């Protein structure tokens, strides 16, 4: 289970929680402009936009979970089990792209959401796994730039794009249900609650925050979607870098999973705990990638523009997982 957010202050910010029952063996990977991107069915990209994000490197290929390109276009993949469906057959009239290639396909070629929408019209997602050991993950995708946010879903009905007015995505069910479900929470307010119970009842609020009574607090995808949408749309923070980054991580922390809160029984007598293995915040306007891990909640940052973006070799930076403490005495 994961949560993805797009937020704008002075700059544009994008990020997510990665919620898994195991530690992701990832690193911050920069794919420079001249690194050749080889696709299984489409022609290779010999030159493309530079890309940075969290990825697992397998056989020298970056399998991105989330990423940003040098133009500020952002992408994250979130779990979509039982709903995601990819075609077993090629489409001779379109570019045939495997889901694991999609992030490189879109971020390598597109500079904005408008270009993504045009490219998707000619893109066909085909069911080709990376390898026998790495089957395809059932995903849907949150894609955003400074001006707009969209969701891409591939189901039995085909490939669908949805405008995303709340700038949030979680997991199942599909995006159309998640948006419709928000109608059940039209009564929520950040202000003081009013007495709508009855004029005959002389009742008054006994504390602040009662306008949010009914805001979900559990870790299900539907509840996280409602909660983070409410928080994101009502977010107030300083518009500078420090204030924006701090606020972004507060939004993510509102749905982060401590060990023990979500239990997964995979086999008899085997218990796994779903945790937020990492959270990230990308300043897409400046090319900064901030992250923290479950075992290290001090922020670590990487600046894309400090690297040679014209290189032809990947640059990988391992995650800092050991707790970092800034002692004051």
C-alpha positions in Angstrom: 0.0 0.0 0.0 1.4 3.4 -1.0 0.3 7.0 -1.2 1.4 9.6 -3.8 1.0 13.4 -3.5 1.5 16.4 -5.9 1.7 19.8 -4.2 2.6 23.3 -5.4 3.9 26.3 -3.4 6.6 28.5 -4.9 7.9 25.3 -6.5 6.3 22.0 -7.5 6.7 19.1 -5.2 5.9 15.4 -5.7 6.5 12.3 -3.7 5.1 9.2 -2.1 5.3 6.6 0.7 6.5 3.1 -0.2 4.6 0.7 2.0 5.8 -2.9 1.9 6.2 -5.9 4.1 9.9 -6.1 3.1 12.8 -3.6 2.6 13.1 -2.5 -1.0 16.6 -3.0 -2.3 16.6 0.4 -4.0 18.9 3.4 -4.4 18.6 6.9 -5.9 19.5 6.4 -9.5 20.2 9.1 -12.1 19.7 8.1 -15.7 21.6 10.8 -17.7 20.6 12.0 -21.2 23.0 9.7 -23.1 22.4 6.4 -21.3 20.9 4.2 -23.9 17.4 3.0 -22.9 16.6 -0.3 -24.6 13.0 -1.4 -24.9 11.8 -4.9 -25.6 9.6 -3.9 -28.6 10.1 -0.2 -29.2 13.2 1.5 -30.7 15.8 2.4 -28.2 16.2 6.0 -26.8 19.8 6.9 -27.4 19.3 10.5 -26.1 16.5 11.6 -23.8 15.6 13.7 -20.8 17.7 13.0 -17.7 15.8 11.1 -15.0 16.2 10.7 -11.2 14.3 8.6 -8.7 14.1 5.6 -6.5 15.0 2.4 -8.5 16.1 -1.1 -8.2 19.0 -1.8 -10.5 18.7 -5.2 -12.3 21.1 -6.2 -15.0 22.1 -2.6 -15.4 18.5 -1.5 -16.0 16.8 1.0 -13.6 13.4 -0.2 -12.4 12.0 3.0 -11.1 9.3 3.1 -8.4 9.1 6.9 -8.6 11.0 9.5 -10.6 11.3 13.0 -12.0 12.9 14.2 -15.2 14.9 17.4 -15.8 11.8 19.2 -17.1 9.9 18.6 -13.8 7.6 15.8 -15.0 7.0 13.3 -12.2 5.9 9.7 -12.1 5.1 7.1 -9.4 3.7 3.5 -9.6 1.3 2.2 -7.0 0.0 -1.2 -6.3 -3.3 -2.0 -8.2 -3.9 -5.8 -7.6 -6.8 -7.6 -9.2 -7.5 -4.5 -11.4 -4.4 -4.0 -13.4 -4.5 -5.9 -16.7 -1.9 -5.8 -19.5 -2.4 -7.0 -23.1 -0.8 -10.3 -24.1 -0.7 -9.2 -27.7 1.1 -6.5 -29.6 -0.7 -3.7 -31.3 1.0 -3.1 -34.7 -0.4 0.4 -34.9 1.1 1.6 -31.6 4.3 1.6 -29.5 4.4 -1.6 -27.5 5.7 -0.8 -24.1 6.0 -3.1 -21.1 4.7 -1.6 -17.8 8.3 -1.8 -16.3 9.5 0.4 -19.1 6.7 2.9 -18.9 8.4 5.4 -16.6 11.5 5.6 -18.8 9.2 5.8 -21.9 7.2 8.7 -20.6 9.9 10.7 -18.7 12.5 10.1 -21.4 10.3 11.6 -24.1 7.9 14.0 -22.5 8.4 17.4 -20.8 4.8 17.9 -19.5 1.4 16.3 -19.0 0.1 17.5 -22.3 2.9 15.6 -24.1 2.2 12.6 -21.9 -1.5 12.6 -23.0 -0.5 12.7 -26.7 2.1 9.9 -26.3 -0.3 7.7 -24.4 -2.7 7.8 -27.3 -0.1 5.8 -29.3 1.1 3.6 -26.5 0.0 0.0 -25.9 1.0 -1.7 -22.7 2.0 -5.3 -23.4 2.5 -8.0 -20.8 6.3 -8.7 -21.0 7.9 -9.3 -17.6 11.4 -8.0 -16.9 12.6 -11.6 -16.3 11.4 -15.0 -15.0 12.5 -13.8 -11.6 10.8 -10.4 -11.8 7.2 -10.8 -13.0 5.2 -7.7 -13.8 3.7 -5.8 -10.8 0.0 -4.9 -11.0 0.2 -1.1 -11.0 -1.5 2.1 -11.8 0.3 5.4 -12.1 0.3 9.0 -10.8 1.8 11.4 -13.3 2.1 15.1 -12.6 3.8 18.4 -13.6 3.5 21.9 -12.1 0.2 22.6 -13.8 -1.8 19.3 -13.7 -2.0 15.8 -12.3 -3.3 12.7 -14.0 -3.8 8.9 -13.2 -3.2 6.2 -15.8 -4.9 2.8 -15.4 -4.6 -0.3 -17.5 -7.6 -2.6 -16.9 -9.7 -5.2 -18.8 -11.4 -2.2 -20.3 -8.2 -0.9 -21.8 -5.9 2.1 -21.0 -7.6 5.0 -19.3 -6.4 8.5 -18.3 -8.1 10.5 -15.6 -7.5 14.1 -14.6 -6.7 14.2 -10.9 -8.0 17.4 -9.2 -6.9 16.3 -5.7 -3.3 15.5 -6.6 -3.4 12.2 -4.7 -3.3 8.5 -5.5 -3.4 5.3 -3.3 -4.2 1.7 -4.3 -7.4 -0.2 -4.9 -10.2 0.5 -5.9 -9.9 2.4 -9.2 -9.5 6.1 -9.3 -13.1 6.8 -10.5 -14.4 5.2 -7.3 -11.9 7.1 -5.1 -13.1 10.4 -6.4 -16.8 9.5 -6.2 -16.2 8.3 -2.6 -15.1 11.8 -1.6 -18.8 12.9 -1.8 -19.4 11.0 1.5 -17.1 13.6 3.2 -18.6 16.8 2.0 -19.4 17.7 5.7 -15.8 17.9 6.7 -14.3 21.3 7.6 -11.1 22.6 8.9 -13.0 25.2 10.9 -15.1 24.9 14.0 -18.1 22.5 13.7 -21.6 24.0 13.7 -24.6 22.6 15.5 -26.6 20.9 12.8 -27.8 18.2 15.2 -30.9 20.2 16.4 -31.7 23.8 17.4 -33.4 22.3 20.4 -30.2 20.8 21.7 -28.1 23.4 23.4 -24.8 21.8 22.4 -21.5 23.5 21.7 -18.1 22.3 20.4 -15.9 21.2 23.4 -12.6 21.6 21.5 -10.9 22.4 18.2 -10.8 19.9 15.3 -14.4 18.7 15.7 -15.0 19.8 12.1 -12.9 16.8 11.0 -14.9 14.2 12.9 -15.5 11.4 10.4 -12.1 11.9 8.6 -10.8 8.3 8.2 -7.7 7.3 10.2 -7.2 3.7 9.2 -4.6 2.5 6.7 -6.9 1.1 4.0 -6.3 2.6 0.5 -9.8 4.3 0.4 -9.3 5.9 3.8 -5.8 7.1 3.0 -7.1 8.6 -0.2 -9.7 10.6 1.7 -7.4 11.7 4.5 -4.5 12.8 2.3 -6.8 14.5 -0.2 -8.4 16.5 2.6 -5.0 17.4 4.1 -3.4 18.2 0.7 -6.3 20.4 -0.5 -6.3 22.3 2.8 -2.5 22.5 3.3 -1.1 25.8 4.5 2.6 26.3 4.8 5.5 28.7 4.1 6.1 28.7 0.4 9.9 28.6 0.7 12.0 25.3 0.3 12.3 24.5 4.0 8.6 25.1 4.8 7.4 23.3 1.7 9.5 20.2 2.3 8.6 20.1 6.0 4.9 20.3 5.1 5.2 17.7 2.4 6.6 15.1 4.8 4.0 16.0 7.4 1.4 15.1 4.8 3.1 11.8 4.1 3.6 11.1 7.8 -0.2 11.3 8.3 -0.6 8.0 6.5 2.8 6.3 7.2 2.7 2.8 8.7 4.6 1.9 11.9 5.6 -1.7 12.3 2.8 -3.6 13.9 -0.1 -1.5 12.6 -0.8 -3.6 9.5 -0.3 -7.4 9.7 -0.1 -9.7 6.7 -0.5 -13.4 7.1 1.1 -15.0 4.0 1.5 -18.6 5.3 0.4 -20.5 8.4 2.5 -19.4 11.4 4.2 -16.6 9.3 3.4 -13.0 10.1 4.7 -10.0 8.1 4.3 -6.4 9.0 3.7 -3.8 6.4 5.7 -0.6 7.0 6.6 2.6 5.2 10.0 1.6 4.0 10.7 5.1 2.7 9.1 8.4 2.1 10.3 10.9 -0.6 9.7 14.5 -1.6 10.9 15.7 -5.0 11.3 19.4 -5.7 10.5 18.9 -9.4 11.3 22.6 -10.2 14.9 22.4 -8.9 15.7 18.7 -9.3 16.1 17.9 -5.6 15.2 14.4 -4.2 14.6 14.2 -0.4 14.0 10.9 1.3 13.9 9.2 4.7 13.8 5.5 5.4 12.0 3.5 8.1 15.2 3.2 10.2 16.5 6.7 9.5 14.0 9.5 9.7 16.6 12.3 9.1 16.2 13.7 5.6 18.8 12.9 3.0 18.9 14.8 -0.3 20.4 14.5 -3.8 20.6 17.3 -6.3 20.3 16.0 -9.9 22.0 19.1 -11.3 25.2 18.3 -9.4 25.8 15.3 -11.6 26.9 15.1 -15.2 23.6 14.8 -17.0 25.3 14.3 -20.3 26.9 11.2 -19.2 26.2 7.8 -20.7 26.5 5.9 -17.4 24.0 5.5 -14.6 24.7 7.1 -11.2 23.5 5.2 -8.2 23.5 6.5 -4.6 22.7 3.9 -1.9 20.1 4.8 0.7 21.2 6.0 4.1 19.4 3.5 6.4 21.3 3.9 9.7 19.6 6.4 12.0 21.3 9.8 11.8 21.2 12.1 14.9 22.3 15.7 15.1 23.7 16.0 18.6 23.6 19.5 20.1 26.0 18.9 23.0 
